[in-house]
Amino acid sequence: MLRSEAPNAIGEAYETRAEVYEVMGNAAASRADLERAVKSNRGNVQFNDALAWLLATSSDGAVRDGQLAVRSAKAANTLSGARDPEIIDTLAAAEAGDYNLAVQYERQALALAKGKKMHGAEKRLHLFENHQALRHDAIHENPISE
């Protein structure tokens, strides 16, 4: 789990509650808490990354927001030094509206991982290569395509 330089107990509490909401199937409440976490510390890589992932991959269409997902993913990527494969993986998911760019980012994430197993990254690459967006069902932990 990534942490920002300065601890932020309020933001971390919002992020933890957001995870609980997501597992319970309440993506809207999860989004609201992740937005609160980011607002509490805009410089936190983890909060930006978690928000971007939810906004890009939620199976709830009312929760998804491609433009905000890209902004949050780019913020997390910049804050992380643009060398973290998991953050770049999120950026790929956020950019899935532009499948060529999503494929480029997913390949970059895999290359940066240097043989470390990135859970599902090859599957996501295959989805993006086939012009399919990733949708994540948090309750069943099964990515689904659209």
LINDATA-V731876 format. One record per residue. NEAR is the number of other C-alpha atoms within 10 Angstrom. D_FIRST is the distance of its C-alpha to the first C-alpha in Angstrom with 2 decimals. Layout:
near:d_first
NEAR:D_FIRST
NEAR:D_FIRST
This chain:
near:d_first
3:0.00
11:3.80
12:6.53
15:10.13
9:12.93
9:14.40
11:13.06
14:14.08
11:14.78
13:16.58
22:14.05
20:11.37
15:14.28
21:15.09
25:11.74
16:11.93
16:15.55
26:14.97
21:13.07
15:16.11
19:18.52
20:17.29
16:17.70
13:21.05
17:22.07
17:22.31
26:20.63
18:22.72
18:21.46
25:17.84
24:18.69
16:20.50
24:17.70
29:15.21
21:18.13
20:18.60
27:15.05
23:15.64
14:19.12
17:18.05
18:16.17
19:16.91
18:15.35
24:11.73
24:10.01
22:7.37
28:10.49
27:12.65
28:10.74
25:10.54
27:14.17
32:15.27
24:14.19
27:16.05
29:18.96
32:19.38
27:19.14
23:20.27
21:23.33
16:24.80
12:26.81
10:27.22
19:23.49
22:23.10
16:23.79
18:23.76
15:24.63
15:22.01
26:19.38
23:20.55
16:20.61
27:17.06
30:15.83
22:18.10
21:16.90
28:13.22
23:14.75
15:17.06
18:14.66
20:12.54
10:15.91
13:16.44
15:15.35
16:11.91
24:13.00
19:10.37
30:11.26
27:14.84
27:14.68
29:14.06
29:16.89
32:19.04
33:18.71
31:19.57
26:22.50
24:23.92
18:26.96
14:27.84
20:27.43
15:28.49
17:25.77
27:23.17
24:24.47
16:24.37
23:20.70
27:19.79
19:21.95
17:20.37
23:16.85
20:18.48
12:20.38
15:17.47
15:15.70
10:18.92
8:19.40
10:15.89
10:15.78
14:14.02
9:14.59
10:17.42
18:17.58
14:21.22
12:22.09
23:20.76
24:22.77
14:25.77
20:25.49
26:25.43
17:28.26
11:30.21
18:29.65
17:27.68
24:24.84
23:21.83
22:21.87
19:19.30
18:20.66
20:17.88
11:20.45
9:21.35
9:18.23
10:20.79
18:20.64
16:24.10
15:25.94
10:28.30
